[in-house]
Amino acid sequence: MQIPLFSDQWHHTIDPEIQPFREQLLKWVGNKQRFAHEIIGYFPKQFGVYFEPFLGSGAVVATLQPTRAQASDISFPLIEIFQTLQRDPDTLCRWYTERWERLKAGDKKAIYLAIRDEFNASPNAADLLFLSRSCYGGVIRYRRGDGHISTPMGIHNPISPESFEKRVREWHRRTRYVDFCHLSYVEAMARAQAGDLVYCDPPYQHSESILYGAQSFSLQVLLNSIAECKERGVYVALSIDGTKRSGDLICDLPIPEGLFQQEVFVNVGRSMLKRFKMKDKSLEADNVTDRLLLTY
Ligand SMILES: C[S@@+](CC[C@H](N)C(=O)[O-])C[C@H]1O[C@@H](n2cnc3c(N)ncnc32)[C@H](O)[C@@H]1O
């Protein structure tokens, strides 16, 4: 499909000097906070509505600060965090402060475990927010059998309520025009129209399916959704695991010929997933590169 070069539908013109934004709201495995600006540098120079169907911690959307956007994720408590950020940021601050003070007042480990038990008994945004900030390595792991979060407490002290509130104010401002939805990526991507942009950052392909509780993720289904978007004239950018020491994994992926026009490498530094598994061992050699595949 031919995409018109100039029309009323363009809502975004990419600033070539887009600034890094490093203040995370949540700690989240696989987050793109440190190089979101690099990724955005490869977005089309103009596009309509911005779609981010694998929101996670929202690093890219918060760096972009779009004026029309839909951001979604399969995790309901996660989306509730962002909806609360938008509608009632004071409540987000209160949720965090209450749990931070509880932790400070007693046996840290026991209180962390109690908050984790509360989440597992009844998954909710308030507990997930605090667990993400206080768990080991920011790696929320869901146990295979019962889907419960199993991550132990982190070795760091969670940031103070004052620092958290500062982040909340900044994130609230940056995401004020975003429509946060609880959707699977298939439903989310089906809403994009000609000239819109979809940025996909799916779960790690070649690592444990227990992360994010996303056991059912299939790259093949995602590739079909991308092909349908392209057919409708939607731009799609896909982040995918980069080169690993075990070899060039992209060769194994069932990517249809002609689906992507460009492939670029973005530096992601150390792998958080490895750091979690290997505890505190040095990982100087474990720099990975993220691949970005572009349909345009
Ligand atoms: C790699 S993370 C995204 C990280 C994000 N770019 C960031 O900077 O934090 C992948 C996200 O995809 C979500 N996810 C997994 N399966 C999904 C599905 N079927 N539909 C929508 N989201 C899904 C997970 O909950 C997780 O938040």
The ligand as a Gaussian input file, in Angstrom:
#p B3LYP/6-31G(d) Opt

LIG

0 1
 C       10.381000      -7.349000      26.858000
 S        8.976000      -6.806000      27.754000
 C        8.784000      -5.156000      27.171000
 C        9.798000      -4.247000      27.790000
 C        9.593000      -2.762000      27.498000
 N        9.994000      -2.398000      26.156000
 C       10.360000      -1.922000      28.486000
 O       11.166000      -1.079000      28.092000
 O       10.168000      -2.147000      29.701000
 C        7.664000      -7.698000      27.033000
 C        6.263000      -7.394000      27.569000
 O        5.337000      -8.126000      26.765000
 C        4.234000      -8.479000      27.573000
 N        3.523000      -9.572000      26.886000
 C        3.830000     -10.894000      26.864000
 N        2.949000     -11.574000      26.105000
 C        2.067000     -10.661000      25.624000
 C        0.926000     -10.728000      24.781000
 N        0.515000     -11.907000      24.300000
 N        0.269000      -9.586000      24.471000
 C        0.687000      -8.405000      24.990000
 N        1.751000      -8.265000      25.804000
 C        2.436000      -9.376000      26.119000
 C        4.838000      -8.832000      28.908000
 O        3.875000      -8.711000      29.953000
 C        5.990000      -7.823000      29.001000
 O        5.597000      -6.692000      29.762000

